[in-house]
Amino acid sequence: MTVVVRFVPPTVRYVRESKRLPPCELTDQKDGSLLARFQLTSTVEVKSWALSFGASALILEPESLRKTI
């Protein structure tokens, strides 16, 4: 499944430096935010990792994970 997480500008640097970052594609956005796109078989690892950033991380896809968080 594809998981997409948006990180707000103040957090982007920390996301890029994260040692726990699962393999993903990072895309800078014009507004300074960062999109991280993961191809995963389970959301367990990325869910706890994204939650560690609190309100600075927004799950965009999949909708089911977004609703859970």
C-alpha positions as CSV (number, residue, x, y, z in Angstrom):
1,M,0.0,0.0,0.0
2,T,1.0,3.6,-0.5
3,V,1.3,5.8,2.5
4,V,1.8,9.6,2.1
5,V,2.7,11.9,5.0
6,R,3.0,15.7,4.8
7,F,5.3,17.4,7.2
8,V,5.1,21.1,8.0
9,P,8.2,23.4,7.3
10,P,9.6,23.6,10.8
11,T,9.8,19.7,11.0
12,V,11.2,19.1,7.5
13,R,14.9,19.2,8.7
14,Y,14.2,16.7,11.5
15,V,12.4,14.3,9.1
16,R,15.4,14.4,6.7
17,E,17.8,13.7,9.6
18,S,15.7,11.0,11.2
19,K,17.5,7.7,11.7
20,R,14.2,5.9,12.0
21,L,13.0,7.1,8.5
22,P,11.6,4.1,6.7
23,P,12.7,3.9,3.0
24,C,10.6,6.4,1.1
25,E,10.5,9.1,-1.6
26,L,10.8,12.6,-0.3
27,T,9.3,15.5,-2.3
28,D,9.8,19.2,-1.3
29,Q,6.7,21.3,-1.7
30,K,6.5,25.0,-2.8
31,D,5.1,26.0,0.6
32,G,8.2,24.5,2.4
33,S,6.4,21.4,3.5
34,L,7.7,17.9,2.6
35,L,5.8,14.9,1.3
36,A,7.0,11.4,2.2
37,R,5.7,8.6,0.1
38,F,6.1,5.0,1.4
39,Q,5.4,1.7,-0.3
40,L,4.6,-0.7,2.6
41,T,2.9,-4.0,3.4
42,S,2.0,-2.8,6.9
43,T,1.4,0.6,8.5
44,V,2.6,-0.3,12.0
45,E,6.1,1.1,11.7
46,V,5.3,4.3,9.7
47,K,2.3,5.0,12.0
48,S,4.3,5.2,15.2
49,W,7.1,7.1,13.4
50,A,4.7,9.7,12.0
51,L,2.9,10.0,15.3
52,S,6.2,10.9,17.0
53,F,6.1,14.2,15.1
54,G,2.7,15.1,16.6
55,A,0.6,17.7,14.7
56,S,3.6,18.4,12.4
57,A,2.8,15.3,10.5
58,L,-0.4,14.8,8.5
59,I,-1.3,11.4,7.0
60,L,-2.8,12.1,3.5
61,E,-3.1,8.5,2.3
62,P,-4.5,6.0,2.8
63,E,-7.8,7.5,4.1
64,S,-8.3,4.5,6.5
65,L,-5.0,5.3,8.2
66,R,-5.8,9.0,8.2
67,K,-9.1,8.3,10.0
68,T,-7.4,6.0,12.5
69,I,-4.9,8.7,13.5
